[in-house]
Amino acid sequence: MRTDGNNLPSILTDSIRSITGPYRKTLMSVLSSKRPIGEFLRVLICIEALGIGGKERQAVELIKGLASKSDIECLVICLETDEFYLHELTNIQVSIEFIPRRWRWDLRIFLKLYKIIKSYQPDVIHTNGLMSSFYALPLARLMNVPLVNGSVRNAFSKAGFRWRLERFLLNMSDYRLANSHAGLRSRGFSERDSKNVVIYNGFDFSRLEGRTGNGGRSMRGRDTKTVGMVAEFNPFKDYSTFIQAARKISERRKGVVFVMIGDGETLEASRREASGAEAIKFLGKKKNVEEIVATFDIGVLCTFVEGFSNSVMEYMALKKPVVATDGGGTRELVVDGETGLLVPPANPDAVAAKIEYLLDNPTIAKRLGEAGEARLRREFSITKMIEETIQLYKRAIANSKEIAVRDDLREGNAHS
């Protein structure tokens, strides 16, 4: 078996042996049996969490879209108990099972997941992250279920053990699904291979229905402008650049408030960096993000690397002009000068200049916001994302059946 990285296969093979040892007979009986094909497409989605984050938001949108289809059954397996988005799934026809890990590499999850797959007998398995792929992929291969690996949600370059492990798992998967071409290329995969697929994130405009837009009014006066950034506080989001740009602008002009929405490991460091700047506000983790974004005059996203930003999509959906770091998949979403303005990475002066340009030119800002909303509706609808994903499932299942037929023919020829 060819590998990419140092001894990566041993992690999987050791884990598989822990399952296949005492359960080998049971596993082989499952492998040799076939569930009768019914009228439903049966999908098992294995995700890592329902907590706050762009990956989690898109998982929820996909699950809701699949649940709306009368010819699709969907079972969701969640590896963590964070329930930030769970309320959005409570009134739809979908089953959710939590099998939380006690520690990161909890090998007991293999047995729990095996039992679920054996009982549910899915036609296809879809994972959305490193850990969900780590657990689901070996079982999918053993049980002859095609697996769509959707872990490429960013455009990180080669970065240590986790990157190599993820790439190994992607190599072993039936299909590799990315939400940007930049993300796919960052893992060393070519768009020319039919097993490498890009399906862009989709935005559900029904999320905006009934929104009042009052979520952030208390922080601003009638003539105050609001510049906001929505992102998790982690080492890959460049809040420092945003804070530095906010300080520069605040020194030159009054009447501008800078707000940040999110939570995470770098939040306290960002608070310290913004200490003493009255114009900078931290709103924390919020569920009514759309209501707060509706109060923005400009939406900003400063990052070191990005896949396909849900935050930028929210800005665009609400017709807000965008200032974003040029890199990763952002260029695939934002057309510089047409639907927003792109800036070099880690450049507070450039960010401040673009923000002030939009503040000083409200007509241009309005045009960019309207063009962004139109592009989002035209190119990145939730309907398009759901339909393309379903077609990928069907392709994976059809390809799996073709392989099974060829294997049967080879076995028959070998015995003739």
CORTAWO-V769413 format. One record per pair of residues at least 6 apart in sequence whose ideal C-beta (glycine too) atoms are under 6 Angstrom apart, sorted by the first residue. I is the first residue (numbers start at 1). J is the second residue. If there is no record, write none. Layout:
I&J, I&J
This chain:
1&9, 3&9, 4&167, 4&168, 5&164, 5&168, 8&165, 8&168, 12&138, 15&107, 16&138, 18&107, 19&110, 20&27, 27&142, 30&118, 30&143, 31&144, 35&121, 40&73, 41&72, 41&123, 42&73, 42&122, 42&123, 43&74, 43&124, 44&75, 44&120, 44&122, 44&125, 45&76, 45&126, 46&77, 46&127, 46&132, 46&136, 47&59, 47&78, 47&128, 47&132, 48&79, 48&129, 48&131, 48&132, 49&56, 49&80, 49&82, 50&56, 50&78, 50&82, 50&83, 50&85, 50&86, 51&82, 51&84, 52&84, 52&285, 53&232, 54&310, 55&153, 56&85, 57&310, 58&201, 59&128, 60&85, 60&88, 61&204, 61&382, 63&76, 63&94, 64&92, 65&386, 66&72, 66&74, 67&74, 67&92, 67&93, 67&94, 74&94, 75&95, 75&120, 76&96, 77&97, 78&98, 79&101, 79&131, 80&100, 81&98, 81&100, 99&109, 99&112, 101&109, 109&135, 113&135, 113&139, 114&139, 117&139, 117&143, 122&145, 123&397, 124&146, 124&393, 124&396, 124&397, 125&136, 125&140, 125&145, 125&147, 126&148, 127&133, 127&136, 127&149, 128&150, 129&151, 130&151, 130&166, 133&149, 133&151, 133&169, 137&147, 137&169, 137&172, 140&147, 146&174, 146&396, 146&397, 146&400, 147&173, 147&174, 148&175, 148&177, 148&396, 149&170, 149&173, 149&176, 150&177, 151&166, 152&178, 152&183, 152&187, 153&179, 153&307, 154&307, 155&182, 155&183, 155&186, 155&305, 155&307, 155&328, 155&329, 156&186, 156&305, 157&186, 167&187, 170&176, 174&396, 175&195, 175&197, 175&396, 176&189, 176&196, 177&197, 178&184, 178&198, 179&201, 179&307, 179&308, 180&307, 180&308, 180&329, 180&332, 181&198, 182&328, 182&329, 183&307, 183&329, 184&196, 184&198, 189&196, 197&392, 199&388, 199&389, 200&308, 200&380, 201&308, 202&380, 202&381, 202&382, 202&384, 202&385, 203&313, 203&317, 203&376, 203&380, 204&382, 207&290, 208&290, 211&290, 211&291, 213&291, 213&294, 215&288, 215&291, 215&292, 216&292, 216&295, 219&257, 219&281, 220&226, 220&257, 223&255, 224&255, 224&257, 225&256, 225&297, 225&359, 226&257, 226&295, 226&296, 226&297, 227&258, 227&298, 227&355, 228&259, 228&296, 229&242, 229&260, 229&300, 230&261, 230&311, 231&237, 231&262, 231&311, 232&262, 232&264, 233&262, 233&264, 233&266, 233&267, 234&264, 234&265, 234&266, 236&304, 237&303, 238&302, 238&303, 238&304, 239&270, 241&302, 241&346, 241&348, 241&351, 242&300, 242&302, 243&273, 243&274, 244&348, 245&348, 245&351, 245&352, 246&258, 246&280, 247&277, 248&352, 249&256, 249&352, 250&279, 257&279, 258&279, 258&280, 259&281, 259&283, 260&282, 261&283, 261&286, 263&284, 263&285, 274&280, 293&314, 293&318, 294&318, 296&320, 298&321, 298&355, 298&358, 299&315, 299&320, 299&322, 300&323, 301&309, 301&311, 301&312, 301&324, 302&325, 303&325, 305&328, 306&328, 306&330, 307&328, 307&329, 308&329, 312&322, 312&324, 312&333, 315&322, 316&372, 316&373, 316&376, 317&376, 319&369, 319&370, 319&373, 320&369, 321&358, 321&365, 321&368, 321&369, 322&334, 322&340, 323&341, 323&354, 323&355, 324&330, 324&334, 325&345, 326&342, 327&345, 334&340, 336&342, 338&371, 339&371, 339&372, 339&375, 340&368, 341&354, 343&350, 343&351, 343&354, 344&350, 358&365
